[in-house]
Amino acid sequence: MPLHKLDLKENALDSFNEALVKYREGQAGNIKAYKFAILHFSHFLELLFKLYVSQAHPLLIYKNPFSKNIAKEQTIGLWEAVQFLKNEGKPLDGKFIVDLEWLKTLRNGIEHHKFEMEIASARRTLGRLVQAMNEFSAEFADFKMEDWITEPNLEIFQLLADEYKADVTHAQDEARERAGDGEVYDCGLCGERNTAVCVLGNYICHYCEDEDKLIICCICGAEGKRSEAIMWNDDVSPTDYACVSCVVRIENMN
């Protein structure tokens, strides 16, 4: 009978690849897949931290490293590994800890009772955790995660590992979800593509979180986006804007 055997690092990265597979399925529209992305990613995180502890000494991943029957001993958990880092003078960033707490709570709900998660929030948090773990593995675990990612998952990993690209992609996903069957737009304020939706005539960007409001030209009365107009008088409230056509016409009169 074939034997499937993975060491600690192989097991961790196998779970990470499975998490990326489920994440891709979630992005493709299978919302249920995010649940399994969370579970696989949680397993990966715990094993990766254990891997770091084992580099100090392989027996330190056991709760009782002095046991006469070490094979039957329980291994440490995620938070014990995090405490090990703190004791070594390598505490994790506060935001990282908050994200780990979020992941722990959600995983426990999935495994033991019931759960609910906001998909957009889950995507953003997973993105931040991937970025943080990529940096952690390079600095402390002495290997590059990218070298262990399977070819079909490489693009999504690189996307999640790049903070800017990840944030833009999340914003585009949120805009598409909010628009439903409607159209998404480029943001005239921050310039990002396909991140804005039109709500009651105003364009709300899910990346810069600003609102490109519909304004009335104070000269000709035409409607237009704030991003396509020119501030005419900010001494009044609300601020007066003029359309480009009126501004050009007035400038050419001089």
ABEGO torsion letter per residue (X at the ends): XBBBBBBAAAAAAAAAAAAAAAAAAAAAGBAAAAAAAAAAAAAAAAAAAAAAAAAABAAAABABAABABAAABBBBBAAAAAAAAAAAGBBBBAAAAAAAAAAAAAAAAAAABBBBBBAAAAAAAAAAAAAAAAAAAAAAAGBBAAAABBAAAAAAAAAAABAAAAAAAAAAAAAAAAAEABBBBBBAAAGBBGABBBBGGBBBBAAAGBBBBBBBBAAAGBBBBAAABBBABAABOBBBBBBAAAAAAAAAAX
